[in-house]
Amino acid sequence: MLLSCVVNRFGLGERGGMNAVVPSRDWLSNQLRQPDAANFVNVGDTADGLIALREQRRAKMQGDPLVKPIFQAEVATQLDNLLLTEQPFRERLVWFWFNHFTVSLRQGGTRGVVGAYMREAIRPHVTGRFVDMLMAVMHHPAMLMYLDNASSIGPNSPAGQHGRHGLNENLARECLELHTVSPAAGYTQADVTAFASILTGWGLDMKAERPGFAFRDRAHEPGPKTMMGQVFPAGVEGGQQALHFLGTHPATYQHIARQMVTHFISDTPSPQDVGHIAGVLRENEGDLAAAALALADLADAGQPGRKFRSPFDYVTAIMRALSLGGAPSAPDDPHSAAHGLFAGMAALGQPLWTAPLPNGWSDRAADWSAPADMLARADLAWRMSAHVRVDDPLEIARASLGPALRKTTMTAMRHAGSRQDALTLLFSSPEFQRR
């Protein structure tokens, strides 16, 4: 299989003109076997973001003066990595799983910790077991803040009996509906309430020297709870047992298999393809590397052009095709490559880490291909193409699309009035819109 097909389907778009014939499975498996090569600079951990948030609140500062630099540093180094990575399949998996376990800037005061959440809870587990990623996500302050579990208090807990705030079901509901078993498992509202009770006390200690996750026993609903026919004990152990139950449930494997096939293969995944990936997950105890590699087994995986590129995909692919980026982006430089990617995503309606709802951004073409969306893409392609002063546009086209490049696109590019026009035609072409 030509590597360009694989890079577009499973990666982030070609960079640097690799056009060798490489077996797709080897290219994919090498990235999963090797250590994560990402190197993030000038960023700290979750505790640093929480300290900044705590100090802002304590001093009643306006405008996020302590959190903003942390966020800008995360944007710069994480988007630089998107543009430059030589492990694009692994990197796509990181962003796919972040979207599955969405934390959004729209609520929860997560701006200072969202980047650390991605580096700490998602990235280390993309080639491990799903249940381990689930555990990391559900313990992370960013998720506990985003879905309000830090304020959830059992009605019969010591805190609840003193008239504090009541039970909050947000995290429990989204974990069941979106993150694990899905409604197909047949859980009830009573199960949601029981799971929310199990998770009471899972919150943050913002007063600690290094703030982070804390189990607050005074807020925890006492006694055993029954969820989906299983009884879980009181205490933090009950929550851990419940997460292990959900994270290894056959319905969870079926659900995440559908999510993976939808993202990588088709907007309308076949039951056979979903069943294949679910079977791999079951047979390998939720091994995400095995499931990711099994995507290459699907019959149509080598055919280009099945998946419409989201704004995230599209802008990243343009900038990689143009070999933009190189030196580390300064966090406050509006002309940096990372800022260009950040601005481009926002311009096309998919601002970074800002999904409108906990189900994340859509993977389906219908949500990104309205006429106004396509006009915005053409305008962005024109502006991006102005950055290129060297290299033959046709060579960029061949390197980025390989056999997917149509003769009609090449003919139009040859007759373009300028280099910028030719590249705009390339990036506006139907084949570049898809991967």
TORKOL-4160 file (C-alpha; in steps of 0.2 Angstrom, whole numbers, padded with zeros to 4 digits, m for minus):
435
<pt num="1" X="0000" Y="0000" Z="0000"/>
<pt num="2" X="0007" Y="0017" Z="m0004"/>
<pt num="3" X="0012" Y="0026" Z="0012"/>
<pt num="4" X="0002" Y="0042" Z="0007"/>
<pt num="5" X="m0014" Y="0033" Z="0008"/>
<pt num="6" X="m0010" Y="0026" Z="0025"/>
<pt num="7" X="m0003" Y="0043" Z="0032"/>
<pt num="8" X="m0020" Y="0051" Z="0027"/>
<pt num="9" X="m0031" Y="0038" Z="0033"/>
<pt num="10" X="m0023" Y="0034" Z="0050"/>
<pt num="11" X="m0011" Y="0049" Z="0052"/>
<pt num="12" X="m0012" Y="0068" Z="0051"/>
<pt num="13" X="m0007" Y="0071" Z="0033"/>
<pt num="14" X="0010" Y="0069" Z="0024"/>
<pt num="15" X="0025" Y="0080" Z="0029"/>
<pt num="16" X="0041" Y="0080" Z="0020"/>
<pt num="17" X="0037" Y="0071" Z="0004"/>
<pt num="18" X="0038" Y="0052" Z="0009"/>
<pt num="19" X="0031" Y="0042" Z="m0005"/>
<pt num="20" X="0039" Y="0025" Z="m0002"/>
<pt num="21" X="0029" Y="0009" Z="m0004"/>
<pt num="22" X="0028" Y="0003" Z="0014"/>
<pt num="23" X="0017" Y="m0011" Z="0021"/>
<pt num="24" X="0003" Y="m0002" Z="0031"/>
<pt num="25" X="0003" Y="m0014" Z="0045"/>
<pt num="26" X="0022" Y="m0011" Z="0048"/>
<pt num="27" X="0020" Y="0008" Z="0047"/>
<pt num="28" X="0006" Y="0007" Z="0060"/>
<pt num="29" X="0013" Y="m0006" Z="0072"/>
<pt num="30" X="0031" Y="0002" Z="0073"/>
<pt num="31" X="0023" Y="0018" Z="0080"/>
<pt num="32" X="0013" Y="0008" Z="0093"/>
<pt num="33" X="0028" Y="m0002" Z="0098"/>
<pt num="34" X="0040" Y="0012" Z="0100"/>
<pt num="35" X="0040" Y="0024" Z="0115"/>
<pt num="36" X="0030" Y="0040" Z="0113"/>
<pt num="37" X="0043" Y="0052" Z="0105"/>
<pt num="38" X="0033" Y="0068" Z="0109"/>
<pt num="39" X="0043" Y="0081" Z="0118"/>
<pt num="40" X="0033" Y="0095" Z="0127"/>
<pt num="41" X="0042" Y="0111" Z="0133"/>
<pt num="42" X="0039" Y="0125" Z="0145"/>
<pt num="43" X="0024" Y="0116" Z="0153"/>
<pt num="44" X="0020" Y="0109" Z="0170"/>
<pt num="45" X="0008" Y="0097" Z="0178"/>
<pt num="46" X="m0010" Y="0098" Z="0183"/>
<pt num="47" X="m0005" Y="0104" Z="0201"/>
<pt num="48" X="0003" Y="0119" Z="0193"/>
<pt num="49" X="m0013" Y="0124" Z="0184"/>
<pt num="50" X="m0023" Y="0121" Z="0200"/>
<pt num="51" X="m0011" Y="0132" Z="0210"/>
<pt num="52" X="m0013" Y="0146" Z="0197"/>
<pt num="53" X="m0032" Y="0144" Z="0197"/>
<pt num="54" X="m0032" Y="0144" Z="0216"/>
<pt num="55" X="m0021" Y="0160" Z="0217"/>
<pt num="56" X="m0032" Y="0169" Z="0205"/>
<pt num="57" X="m0048" Y="0165" Z="0215"/>
<pt num="58" X="m0040" Y="0170" Z="0231"/>
<pt num="59" X="m0034" Y="0187" Z="0225"/>
<pt num="60" X="m0050" Y="0189" Z="0214"/>
<pt num="61" X="m0040" Y="0193" Z="0199"/>
<pt num="62" X="m0048" Y="0197" Z="0182"/>
<pt num="63" X="m0043" Y="0190" Z="0165"/>
<pt num="64" X="m0034" Y="0174" Z="0170"/>
<pt num="65" X="m0017" Y="0182" Z="0172"/>
<pt num="66" X="m0009" Y="0167" Z="0180"/>
<pt num="67" X="m0019" Y="0153" Z="0170"/>
<pt num="68" X="m0017" Y="0161" Z="0153"/>
<pt num="69" X="0002" Y="0159" Z="0151"/>
<pt num="70" X="m0001" Y="0140" Z="0156"/>
<pt num="71" X="m0014" Y="0138" Z="0143"/>
<pt num="72" X="m0004" Y="0147" Z="0129"/>
<pt num="73" X="0011" Y="0136" Z="0133"/>
<pt num="74" X="0001" Y="0121" Z="0131"/>
<pt num="75" X="m0006" Y="0127" Z="0115"/>
<pt num="76" X="0011" Y="0131" Z="0108"/>
<pt num="77" X="0020" Y="0114" Z="0112"/>
<pt num="78" X="0005" Y="0103" Z="0109"/>
<pt num="79" X="0001" Y="0110" Z="0092"/>
<pt num="80" X="0020" Y="0111" Z="0087"/>
<pt num="81" X="0020" Y="0092" Z="0090"/>
<pt num="82" X="0005" Y="0089" Z="0079"/>
<pt num="83" X="0014" Y="0098" Z="0065"/>
<pt num="84" X="0031" Y="0090" Z="0067"/>
<pt num="85" X="0027" Y="0072" Z="0074"/>
<pt num="86" X="0035" Y="0057" Z="0065"/>
<pt num="87" X="0022" Y="0046" Z="0074"/>
<pt num="88" X="0006" Y="0053" Z="0067"/>
<pt num="89" X="m0004" Y="0037" Z="0070"/>
<pt num="90" X="0000" Y="0037" Z="0088"/>
<pt num="91" X="m0004" Y="0056" Z="0089"/>
<pt num="92" X="m0020" Y="0054" Z="0080"/>
<pt num="93" X="m0025" Y="0041" Z="0093"/>
<pt num="94" X="m0021" Y="0053" Z="0107"/>
<pt num="95" X="m0033" Y="0066" Z="0100"/>
<pt num="96" X="m0046" Y="0053" Z="0096"/>
<pt num="97" X="m0046" Y="0047" Z="0114"/>
<pt num="98" X="m0046" Y="0065" Z="0120"/>
<pt num="99" X="m0062" Y="0068" Z="0110"/>
<pt num="100" X="m0069" Y="0052" Z="0117"/>
<pt num="101" X="m0066" Y="0058" Z="0135"/>
<pt num="102" X="m0069" Y="0076" Z="0131"/>
<pt num="103" X="m0065" Y="0090" Z="0143"/>
<pt num="104" X="m0070" Y="0107" Z="0136"/>
<pt num="105" X="m0065" Y="0125" Z="0140"/>
<pt num="106" X="m0084" Y="0129" Z="0140"/>
<pt num="107" X="m0086" Y="0125" Z="0158"/>
<pt num="108" X="m0078" Y="0120" Z="0174"/>
<pt num="109" X="m0063" Y="0132" Z="0175"/>
<pt num="110" X="m0052" Y="0119" Z="0165"/>
<pt num="111" X="m0041" Y="0131" Z="0155"/>
<pt num="112" X="m0026" Y="0129" Z="0166"/>
<pt num="113" X="m0027" Y="0110" Z="0167"/>
<pt num="114" X="m0034" Y="0104" Z="0150"/>
<pt num="115" X="m0017" Y="0102" Z="0142"/>
<pt num="116" X="m0010" Y="0093" Z="0157"/>
<pt num="117" X="m0025" Y="0081" Z="0157"/>
<pt num="118" X="m0022" Y="0076" Z="0139"/>
<pt num="119" X="m0003" Y="0073" Z="0143"/>
<pt num="120" X="m0006" Y="0064" Z="0159"/>
<pt num="121" X="m0023" Y="0055" Z="0158"/>
<pt num="122" X="m0024" Y="0051" Z="0139"/>
<pt num="123" X="m0007" Y="0050" Z="0131"/>
<pt num="124" X="0001" Y="0037" Z="0142"/>
<pt num="125" X="m0013" Y="0025" Z="0139"/>
<pt num="126" X="m0017" Y="0025" Z="0120"/>
<pt num="127" X="m0007" Y="0009" Z="0118"/>
<pt num="128" X="m0012" Y="0001" Z="0135"/>
<pt num="129" X="m0029" Y="m0006" Z="0141"/>
<pt num="130" X="m0045" Y="0005" Z="0140"/>
<pt num="131" X="m0049" Y="0002" Z="0158"/>
<pt num="132" X="m0032" Y="0010" Z="0164"/>
<pt num="133" X="m0036" Y="0025" Z="0153"/>
<pt num="134" X="m0054" Y="0026" Z="0160"/>
<pt num="135" X="m0046" Y="0025" Z="0178"/>
<pt num="136" X="m0034" Y="0039" Z="0174"/>
<pt num="137" X="m0048" Y="0050" Z="0166"/>
<pt num="138" X="m0060" Y="0048" Z="0181"/>
<pt num="139" X="m0047" Y="0052" Z="0194"/>
<pt num="140" X="m0041" Y="0068" Z="0185"/>
<pt num="141" X="m0045" Y="0085" Z="0191"/>
<pt num="142" X="m0050" Y="0091" Z="0174"/>
<pt num="143" X="m0064" Y="0078" Z="0171"/>
<pt num="144" X="m0070" Y="0080" Z="0189"/>
<pt num="145" X="m0071" Y="0099" Z="0187"/>
<pt num="146" X="m0078" Y="0098" Z="0169"/>
<pt num="147" X="m0093" Y="0087" Z="0174"/>
<pt num="148" X="m0095" Y="0094" Z="0192"/>
<pt num="149" X="m0091" Y="0079" Z="0202"/>
<pt num="150" X="m0080" Y="0089" Z="0213"/>
<pt num="151" X="m0096" Y="0097" Z="0220"/>
<pt num="152" X="m0106" Y="0081" Z="0221"/>
<pt num="153" X="m0111" Y="0076" Z="0239"/>
<pt num="154" X="m0121" Y="0061" Z="0245"/>
<pt num="155" X="m0137" Y="0066" Z="0253"/>
<pt num="156" X="m0134" Y="0054" Z="0268"/>
<pt num="157" X="m0116" Y="0059" Z="0270"/>
<pt num="158" X="m0110" Y="0070" Z="0284"/>
<pt num="159" X="m0108" Y="0084" Z="0273"/>
<pt num="160" X="m0125" Y="0081" Z="0265"/>
<pt num="161" X="m0134" Y="0080" Z="0282"/>
<pt num="162" X="m0127" Y="0097" Z="0286"/>
<pt num="163" X="m0136" Y="0105" Z="0271"/>
<pt num="164" X="m0122" Y="0106" Z="0259"/>
<pt num="165" X="m0125" Y="0104" Z="0240"/>
<pt num="166" X="m0133" Y="0087" Z="0234"/>
<pt num="167" X="m0129" Y="0073" Z="0222"/>
<pt num="168" X="m0123" Y="0078" Z="0205"/>
<pt num="169" X="m0126" Y="0065" Z="0191"/>
<pt num="170" X="m0116" Y="0073" Z="0177"/>
<pt num="171" X="m0100" Y="0063" Z="0178"/>
<pt num="172" X="m0110" Y="0046" Z="0181"/>
<pt num="173" X="m0122" Y="0049" Z="0167"/>
<pt num="174" X="m0108" Y="0054" Z="0154"/>
<pt num="175" X="m0097" Y="0040" Z="0159"/>
<pt num="176" X="m0111" Y="0027" Z="0156"/>
<pt num="177" X="m0118" Y="0035" Z="0141"/>
<pt num="178" X="m0103" Y="0041" Z="0132"/>
<pt num="179" X="m0087" Y="0034" Z="0139"/>
<pt num="180" X="m0091" Y="0016" Z="0143"/>
<pt num="181" X="m0106" Y="0005" Z="0140"/>
<pt num="182" X="m0118" Y="0017" Z="0130"/>
<pt num="183" X="m0137" Y="0016" Z="0131"/>
<pt num="184" X="m0136" Y="m0001" Z="0122"/>
<pt num="185" X="m0132" Y="m0009" Z="0138"/>
<pt num="186" X="m0149" Y="m0006" Z="0145"/>
<pt num="187" X="m0145" Y="0004" Z="0161"/>
<pt num="188" X="m0158" Y="0014" Z="0169"/>
<pt num="189" X="m0160" Y="0030" Z="0178"/>
<pt num="190" X="m0158" Y="0021" Z="0194"/>
<pt num="191" X="m0141" Y="0015" Z="0188"/>
<pt num="192" X="m0136" Y="0033" Z="0184"/>
<pt num="193" X="m0141" Y="0038" Z="0202"/>
<pt num="194" X="m0132" Y="0023" Z="0210"/>
<pt num="195" X="m0116" Y="0027" Z="0200"/>
<pt num="196" X="m0117" Y="0045" Z="0205"/>
<pt num="197" X="m0118" Y="0040" Z="0223"/>
<pt num="198" X="m0103" Y="0028" Z="0221"/>
<pt num="199" X="m0093" Y="0043" Z="0214"/>
<pt num="200" X="m0097" Y="0055" Z="0228"/>
<pt num="201" X="m0082" Y="0060" Z="0237"/>
<pt num="202" X="m0071" Y="0060" Z="0221"/>
<pt num="203" X="m0065" Y="0077" Z="0220"/>
<pt num="204" X="m0050" Y="0089" Z="0223"/>
<pt num="205" X="m0040" Y="0095" Z="0237"/>
<pt num="206" X="m0037" Y="0113" Z="0232"/>
<pt num="207" X="m0029" Y="0117" Z="0249"/>
<pt num="208" X="m0014" Y="0105" Z="0247"/>
<pt num="209" X="0003" Y="0111" Z="0243"/>
<pt num="210" X="0002" Y="0102" Z="0226"/>
<pt num="211" X="m0017" Y="0101" Z="0223"/>
<pt num="212" X="m0025" Y="0086" Z="0214"/>
<pt num="213" X="m0037" Y="0072" Z="0216"/>
<pt num="214" X="m0043" Y="0068" Z="0234"/>
<pt num="215" X="m0057" Y="0057" Z="0240"/>
<pt num="216" X="m0067" Y="0067" Z="0253"/>
<pt num="217" X="m0075" Y="0054" Z="0264"/>
<pt num="218" X="m0087" Y="0067" Z="0272"/>
<pt num="219" X="m0095" Y="0069" Z="0255"/>
<pt num="220" X="m0097" Y="0051" Z="0251"/>
<pt num="221" X="m0114" Y="0042" Z="0251"/>
<pt num="222" X="m0112" Y="0028" Z="0264"/>
<pt num="223" X="m0116" Y="0010" Z="0262"/>
<pt num="224" X="m0115" Y="m0002" Z="0247"/>
<pt num="225" X="m0124" Y="0003" Z="0231"/>
<pt num="226" X="m0131" Y="m0008" Z="0216"/>
<pt num="227" X="m0128" Y="m0003" Z="0198"/>
<pt num="228" X="m0132" Y="m0014" Z="0183"/>
<pt num="229" X="m0135" Y="m0028" Z="0194"/>
<pt num="230" X="m0118" Y="m0027" Z="0203"/>
<pt num="231" X="m0115" Y="m0022" Z="0221"/>
<pt num="232" X="m0101" Y="m0011" Z="0225"/>
<pt num="233" X="m0094" Y="m0007" Z="0242"/>
<pt num="234" X="m0093" Y="0011" Z="0250"/>
<pt num="235" X="m0078" Y="0021" Z="0249"/>
<pt num="236" X="m0065" Y="0025" Z="0235"/>
<pt num="237" X="m0063" Y="0006" Z="0232"/>
<pt num="238" X="m0082" Y="0005" Z="0227"/>
<pt num="239" X="m0078" Y="0018" Z="0213"/>
<pt num="240" X="m0063" Y="0009" Z="0207"/>
<pt num="241" X="m0072" Y="m0008" Z="0207"/>
<pt num="242" X="m0087" Y="0001" Z="0197"/>
<pt num="243" X="m0075" Y="0008" Z="0184"/>
<pt num="244" X="m0066" Y="m0009" Z="0182"/>
<pt num="245" X="m0083" Y="m0017" Z="0179"/>
<pt num="246" X="m0088" Y="m0003" Z="0166"/>
<pt num="247" X="m0071" Y="m0002" Z="0158"/>
<pt num="248" X="m0070" Y="m0021" Z="0154"/>
<pt num="249" X="m0089" Y="m0024" Z="0150"/>
<pt num="250" X="m0093" Y="m0031" Z="0133"/>
<pt num="251" X="m0105" Y="m0017" Z="0129"/>
<pt num="252" X="m0090" Y="m0005" Z="0132"/>
<pt num="253" X="m0079" Y="m0014" Z="0120"/>
<pt num="254" X="m0094" Y="m0014" Z="0107"/>
<pt num="255" X="m0096" Y="0005" Z="0110"/>
<pt num="256" X="m0078" Y="0010" Z="0108"/>
<pt num="257" X="m0076" Y="m0001" Z="0093"/>
<pt num="258" X="m0090" Y="0008" Z="0084"/>
<pt num="259" X="m0082" Y="0025" Z="0089"/>
<pt num="260" X="m0065" Y="0019" Z="0082"/>
<pt num="261" X="m0072" Y="0012" Z="0066"/>
<pt num="262" X="m0082" Y="0028" Z="0063"/>
<pt num="263" X="m0067" Y="0039" Z="0066"/>
<pt num="264" X="m0055" Y="0029" Z="0055"/>
<pt num="265" X="m0065" Y="0020" Z="0042"/>
<pt num="266" X="m0083" Y="0026" Z="0039"/>
<pt num="267" X="m0097" Y="0037" Z="0044"/>
<pt num="268" X="m0108" Y="0022" Z="0043"/>
<pt num="269" X="m0098" Y="0008" Z="0050"/>
<pt num="270" X="m0103" Y="m0010" Z="0045"/>
<pt num="271" X="m0108" Y="m0022" Z="0059"/>
<pt num="272" X="m0095" Y="m0033" Z="0053"/>
<pt num="273" X="m0081" Y="m0020" Z="0055"/>
<pt num="274" X="m0087" Y="m0015" Z="0072"/>
<pt num="275" X="m0088" Y="m0033" Z="0077"/>
<pt num="276" X="m0071" Y="m0037" Z="0072"/>
<pt num="277" X="m0063" Y="m0023" Z="0082"/>
<pt num="278" X="m0075" Y="m0027" Z="0097"/>
<pt num="279" X="m0069" Y="m0045" Z="0096"/>
<pt num="280" X="m0050" Y="m0039" Z="0096"/>
<pt num="281" X="m0054" Y="m0029" Z="0112"/>
<pt num="282" X="m0063" Y="m0044" Z="0121"/>
<pt num="283" X="m0049" Y="m0056" Z="0116"/>
<pt num="284" X="m0035" Y="m0044" Z="0122"/>
<pt num="285" X="m0043" Y="m0038" Z="0138"/>
<pt num="286" X="m0046" Y="m0020" Z="0131"/>
<pt num="287" X="m0029" Y="m0018" Z="0123"/>
<pt num="288" X="m0030" Y="m0002" Z="0113"/>
<pt num="289" X="m0014" Y="m0005" Z="0103"/>
<pt num="290" X="m0021" Y="m0022" Z="0097"/>
<pt num="291" X="m0038" Y="m0013" Z="0093"/>
<pt num="292" X="m0029" Y="0001" Z="0084"/>
<pt num="293" X="m0018" Y="m0010" Z="0073"/>
<pt num="294" X="m0034" Y="m0021" Z="0069"/>
<pt num="295" X="m0041" Y="m0006" Z="0060"/>
<pt num="296" X="m0028" Y="m0010" Z="0046"/>
<pt num="297" X="m0037" Y="m0027" Z="0044"/>
<pt num="298" X="m0053" Y="m0020" Z="0038"/>
<pt num="299" X="m0056" Y="m0023" Z="0020"/>
<pt num="300" X="m0057" Y="m0005" Z="0014"/>
<pt num="301" X="m0043" Y="0003" Z="0025"/>
<pt num="302" X="m0032" Y="0006" Z="0010"/>
<pt num="303" X="m0044" Y="0015" Z="0000"/>
<pt num="304" X="m0042" Y="0034" Z="0001"/>
<pt num="305" X="m0055" Y="0047" Z="0003"/>
<pt num="306" X="m0069" Y="0038" Z="0014"/>
<pt num="307" X="m0068" Y="0050" Z="0028"/>
<pt num="308" X="m0071" Y="0069" Z="0027"/>
<pt num="309" X="m0058" Y="0079" Z="0036"/>
<pt num="310" X="m0064" Y="0089" Z="0051"/>
<pt num="311" X="m0057" Y="0107" Z="0053"/>
<pt num="312" X="m0044" Y="0099" Z="0065"/>
<pt num="313" X="m0039" Y="0087" Z="0052"/>
<pt num="314" X="m0040" Y="0099" Z="0037"/>
<pt num="315" X="m0029" Y="0113" Z="0044"/>
<pt num="316" X="m0017" Y="0101" Z="0051"/>
<pt num="317" X="m0015" Y="0092" Z="0034"/>
<pt num="318" X="m0013" Y="0109" Z="0025"/>
<pt num="319" X="0001" Y="0114" Z="0037"/>
<pt num="320" X="0010" Y="0098" Z="0036"/>
<pt num="321" X="0008" Y="0097" Z="0017"/>
<pt num="322" X="0017" Y="0114" Z="0017"/>
<pt num="323" X="0030" Y="0109" Z="0030"/>
<pt num="324" X="0025" Y="0123" Z="0041"/>
<pt num="325" X="0032" Y="0124" Z="0058"/>
<pt num="326" X="0050" Y="0120" Z="0064"/>
<pt num="327" X="0057" Y="0130" Z="0078"/>
<pt num="328" X="0047" Y="0129" Z="0094"/>
<pt num="329" X="0032" Y="0142" Z="0094"/>
<pt num="330" X="0033" Y="0155" Z="0107"/>
<pt num="331" X="0017" Y="0155" Z="0117"/>
<pt num="332" X="0013" Y="0173" Z="0114"/>
<pt num="333" X="0019" Y="0174" Z="0096"/>
<pt num="334" X="0003" Y="0177" Z="0085"/>
<pt num="335" X="0014" Y="0173" Z="0069"/>
<pt num="336" X="0020" Y="0156" Z="0075"/>
<pt num="337" X="0015" Y="0140" Z="0067"/>
<pt num="338" X="0006" Y="0134" Z="0082"/>
<pt num="339" X="m0004" Y="0150" Z="0083"/>
<pt num="340" X="m0008" Y="0148" Z="0064"/>
<pt num="341" X="m0015" Y="0130" Z="0067"/>
<pt num="342" X="m0025" Y="0136" Z="0083"/>
<pt num="343" X="m0033" Y="0151" Z="0073"/>
<pt num="344" X="m0037" Y="0140" Z="0058"/>
<pt num="345" X="m0046" Y="0127" Z="0068"/>
<pt num="346" X="m0056" Y="0141" Z="0077"/>
<pt num="347" X="m0060" Y="0150" Z="0060"/>
<pt num="348" X="m0067" Y="0133" Z="0053"/>
<pt num="349" X="m0078" Y="0131" Z="0068"/>
<pt num="350" X="m0068" Y="0118" Z="0079"/>
<pt num="351" X="m0059" Y="0129" Z="0092"/>
<pt num="352" X="m0046" Y="0119" Z="0101"/>
<pt num="353" X="m0052" Y="0110" Z="0117"/>
<pt num="354" X="m0069" Y="0119" Z="0116"/>
<pt num="355" X="m0082" Y="0105" Z="0111"/>
<pt num="356" X="m0099" Y="0112" Z="0115"/>
<pt num="357" X="m0105" Y="0096" Z="0124"/>
<pt num="358" X="m0097" Y="0081" Z="0133"/>
<pt num="359" X="m0099" Y="0070" Z="0117"/>
<pt num="360" X="m0085" Y="0079" Z="0109"/>
<pt num="361" X="m0084" Y="0085" Z="0091"/>
<pt num="362" X="m0093" Y="0075" Z="0077"/>
<pt num="363" X="m0084" Y="0063" Z="0066"/>
<pt num="364" X="m0097" Y="0064" Z="0052"/>
<pt num="365" X="m0095" Y="0073" Z="0036"/>
<pt num="366" X="m0113" Y="0080" Z="0037"/>
<pt num="367" X="m0108" Y="0091" Z="0052"/>
<pt num="368" X="m0093" Y="0099" Z="0043"/>
<pt num="369" X="m0098" Y="0101" Z="0024"/>
<pt num="370" X="m0112" Y="0114" Z="0023"/>
<pt num="371" X="m0109" Y="0127" Z="0009"/>
<pt num="372" X="m0103" Y="0140" Z="0021"/>
<pt num="373" X="m0091" Y="0128" Z="0028"/>
<pt num="374" X="m0084" Y="0124" Z="0011"/>
<pt num="375" X="m0082" Y="0143" Z="0007"/>
<pt num="376" X="m0073" Y="0145" Z="0024"/>
<pt num="377" X="m0061" Y="0131" Z="0019"/>
<pt num="378" X="m0057" Y="0139" Z="0002"/>
<pt num="379" X="m0053" Y="0156" Z="0010"/>
<pt num="380" X="m0042" Y="0147" Z="0023"/>
<pt num="381" X="m0033" Y="0138" Z="0009"/>
<pt num="382" X="m0030" Y="0154" Z="0000"/>
<pt num="383" X="m0023" Y="0162" Z="0016"/>
<pt num="384" X="m0012" Y="0147" Z="0020"/>
<pt num="385" X="m0005" Y="0145" Z="0003"/>
<pt num="386" X="0002" Y="0163" Z="0004"/>
<pt num="387" X="0015" Y="0156" Z="0016"/>
<pt num="388" X="0023" Y="0146" Z="0002"/>
<pt num="389" X="0037" Y="0154" Z="m0008"/>
<pt num="390" X="0046" Y="0138" Z="m0014"/>
<pt num="391" X="0043" Y="0120" Z="m0020"/>
<pt num="392" X="0032" Y="0115" Z="m0034"/>
<pt num="393" X="0014" Y="0115" Z="m0030"/>
<pt num="394" X="0012" Y="0099" Z="m0041"/>
<pt num="395" X="0025" Y="0090" Z="m0031"/>
<pt num="396" X="0016" Y="0095" Z="m0015"/>
<pt num="397" X="0000" Y="0088" Z="m0022"/>
<pt num="398" X="0008" Y="0071" Z="m0027"/>
<pt num="399" X="0017" Y="0070" Z="m0010"/>
<pt num="400" X="0002" Y="0074" Z="0000"/>
<pt num="401" X="m0011" Y="0064" Z="m0009"/>
<pt num="402" X="m0002" Y="0050" Z="m0019"/>
<pt num="403" X="m0014" Y="0040" Z="m0029"/>
<pt num="404" X="m0029" Y="0049" Z="m0023"/>
<pt num="405" X="m0024" Y="0065" Z="m0033"/>
<pt num="406" X="m0036" Y="0067" Z="m0048"/>
<pt num="407" X="m0030" Y="0071" Z="m0065"/>
<pt num="408" X="m0043" Y="0085" Z="m0066"/>
<pt num="409" X="m0035" Y="0093" Z="m0050"/>
<pt num="410" X="m0018" Y="0092" Z="m0058"/>
<pt num="411" X="m0024" Y="0100" Z="m0074"/>
<pt num="412" X="m0032" Y="0114" Z="m0065"/>
<pt num="413" X="m0016" Y="0117" Z="m0055"/>
<pt num="414" X="m0006" Y="0118" Z="m0071"/>
<pt num="415" X="m0017" Y="0131" Z="m0078"/>
<pt num="416" X="m0017" Y="0141" Z="m0061"/>
<pt num="417" X="m0012" Y="0159" Z="m0062"/>
<pt num="418" X="0000" Y="0158" Z="m0048"/>
<pt num="419" X="0008" Y="0147" Z="m0035"/>
<pt num="420" X="m0005" Y="0153" Z="m0022"/>
<pt num="421" X="m0019" Y="0149" Z="m0034"/>
<pt num="422" X="m0012" Y="0132" Z="m0038"/>
<pt num="423" X="m0011" Y="0127" Z="m0020"/>
<pt num="424" X="m0028" Y="0134" Z="m0016"/>
<pt num="425" X="m0035" Y="0123" Z="m0029"/>
<pt num="426" X="m0026" Y="0108" Z="m0021"/>
<pt num="427" X="m0032" Y="0111" Z="m0004"/>
<pt num="428" X="m0050" Y="0115" Z="m0010"/>
<pt num="429" X="m0051" Y="0099" Z="m0020"/>
<pt num="430" X="m0063" Y="0085" Z="m0016"/>
<pt num="431" X="m0049" Y="0073" Z="m0013"/>
<pt num="432" X="m0039" Y="0084" Z="m0001"/>
<pt num="433" X="m0055" Y="0087" Z="0009"/>
<pt num="434" X="m0055" Y="0068" Z="0013"/>
<pt num="435" X="m0043" Y="0056" Z="0021"/>
